[in-house]
Amino acid sequence: MLNHDEAHYLAQVTHYAQTTVAPLAAKWSLGETPTEAFYVTAAAMGLHALELPVHAGGLGHGFALKAAVCETLAAADFGIAMSLINTHNVAKHLAHSDNAEVRQTYLPRLLIQAKTACTALTEPGAGSDFAAIQTRAFRCDGGWRLNGEKAWIINARHASLAIVYAQCAEPGNRDGIAAFLVDLEDAACERSTSATAVNQTSIATGGFTLRDYFAPDAHCLMPAGQAFRAILSELNGARIYVAAMCVGMLDSAVAHVHAYGQRRQTFGGNLLSHQAWRLELAKATTDLAAARSLVHQATQQMDAGEDAQLLAAQAKVFTVQTCRHHLPKLLHAMGAEGLAPTHPVARHVAGAQMAGLTDGSDEMLLERIAHLSRSRDA
Ligand SMILES: Cc1cc2nc3c(=O)[nH]c(=O)nc-3n(C[C@H](O)[C@H](O)[C@H](O)COP(=O)(O)OP(=O)(O)OC[C@H]3O[C@@H](n4cnc5c(N)ncnc54)[C@H](O)[C@@H]3O)c2cc1C
């Protein structure tokens, strides 16, 4: 599926993930935050630019490489994989903007200055029920005034730019929702942190409040009537790459626990020599193969430009549930040592929990699957 250049690029990213990201992830799980230098290196490697057209400063790769990069980064740290890909997704929007000012002024911030960006739908009062968002956009001279609060947004702790979804009509009207480019360095924006009980500084979830933020007309990236439908279609890709991240986390856990089982001695032999211990590893390996195959099928459909709604939803639900089932058991298989921050499995347990909420929770996706399967049978 990957051409020669893409396979070469993926090998470089895999090396970077294993030698640079994985050791840093242990520190991030203890509360340290990724440095600016980290993002400079990541941007220089093209991780903010994978799918962007070459004429816009991108690498011009396809979706299959994006999914593979997500898998390999999440094997090291789910949080940083989500962080980098969210900046990438905003850069892709900017690169495809019809407006030259948007492309020339804001895209270099992400590609050259290595700043980060986020996509903000969720609010304190509206998550799954996206049409219920309360952030409002009112027409004013030359543009729009935005007011409202966003929460649980990846990268919001440090992002320079955001794509903000806001209601231009009455609350609850899907066709009234539009998407605006927002400069989070503007004084009309005040940040907040969405803290979690587990340290996931690399995903940098946070929120912000907009008070009379002025967005000129050119910064309306998707007008009312288009934005709601566009986000639903974008979510298909997001579901597949999050599924690929789950495969990456489970693969990493299986490899890690297998290696630990070879080293750790109990009752006169290593852990792997005890049948009762290695059965869990065998079950996880089997489900990992099934999960990988589903992600592969969905990725192929996406890359071919086909309608990937059903497979995308199925791949995400299956991989998240597979991770939720096996990762705690794999963590248990390492005994107390598994909880040490130098090991990735506890981080992956938290990562899988987060993956189950982003880009469509299990329940929303199962509803979607039921609906799509019914319409297919009809
Ligand atoms: C780590 C992380 C990163 C995130 N990043 C972003 C981001 O970058 N941008 C962004 O906009 N948002 C982001 N989110 C928010 C995410 O999209 C929401 O958490 C998600 O949409 C669910 O919304 P909620 O948390 O408000 O849960 P709610 O909508 O309150 O739902 C609570 C629970 O009930 C279930 N539920 C809700 N309605 C029904 C129903 N009708 N039937 C059955 N079950 C139901 C849900 O599945 C969920 O399990 C992130 C969240 C997390 C945890």
The ligand as a Gaussian input file, in Angstrom:
#p B3LYP/6-31G(d) Opt

LIG

0 1
 C       -8.524000      13.070000      25.487000
 C       -9.645000      13.776000      24.773000
 C       -9.371000      14.572000      23.676000
 C      -10.412000      15.273000      23.030000
 N      -10.120000      16.100000      21.983000
 C      -11.083000      16.853000      21.418000
 C      -10.767000      17.812000      20.404000
 O       -9.612000      17.966000      19.994000
 N      -11.774000      18.575000      19.892000
 C      -13.053000      18.449000      20.318000
 O      -13.913000      19.177000      19.833000
 N      -13.398000      17.545000      21.301000
 C      -12.437000      16.759000      21.860000
 N      -12.738000      15.866000      22.858000
 C      -14.110000      15.746000      23.325000
 C      -14.794000      14.508000      22.796000
 O      -15.146000      14.706000      21.446000
 C      -16.026000      14.281000      23.702000
 O      -15.516000      13.789000      24.951000
 C      -17.007000      13.312000      23.097000
 O      -17.665000      13.889000      22.000000
 C      -18.066000      12.875000      24.124000
 O      -18.673000      13.996000      24.665000
 P      -18.758000      14.180000      26.256000
 O      -17.426000      13.871000      26.854000
 O      -19.337000      15.524000      26.487000
 O      -19.727000      13.056000      26.748000
 P      -21.339000      13.128000      26.715000
 O      -21.814000      13.589000      25.395000
 O      -21.783000      13.856000      27.923000
 O      -21.667000      11.582000      26.905000
 C      -21.329000      10.876000      28.123000
 C      -21.373000       9.396000      27.829000
 O      -22.700000       9.030000      27.440000
 C      -22.709000       8.443000      26.155000
 N      -23.888000       8.943000      25.462000
 C      -24.199000      10.222000      25.154000
 N      -25.378000      10.286000      24.514000
 C      -25.831000       9.011000      24.406000
 C      -26.968000       8.399000      23.811000
 N      -27.897000       9.123000      23.156000
 N      -27.098000       7.054000      23.883000
 C      -26.163000       6.300000      24.506000
 N      -25.043000       6.813000      25.079000
 C      -24.871000       8.143000      25.023000
 C      -21.399000       8.875000      25.492000
 O      -20.959000       7.937000      24.534000
 C      -20.458000       8.953000      26.690000
 O      -19.952000       7.681000      26.972000
 C      -11.734000      15.140000      23.489000
 C      -12.007000      14.301000      24.590000
 C      -10.992000      13.638000      25.238000
 C      -11.295000      12.767000      26.419000

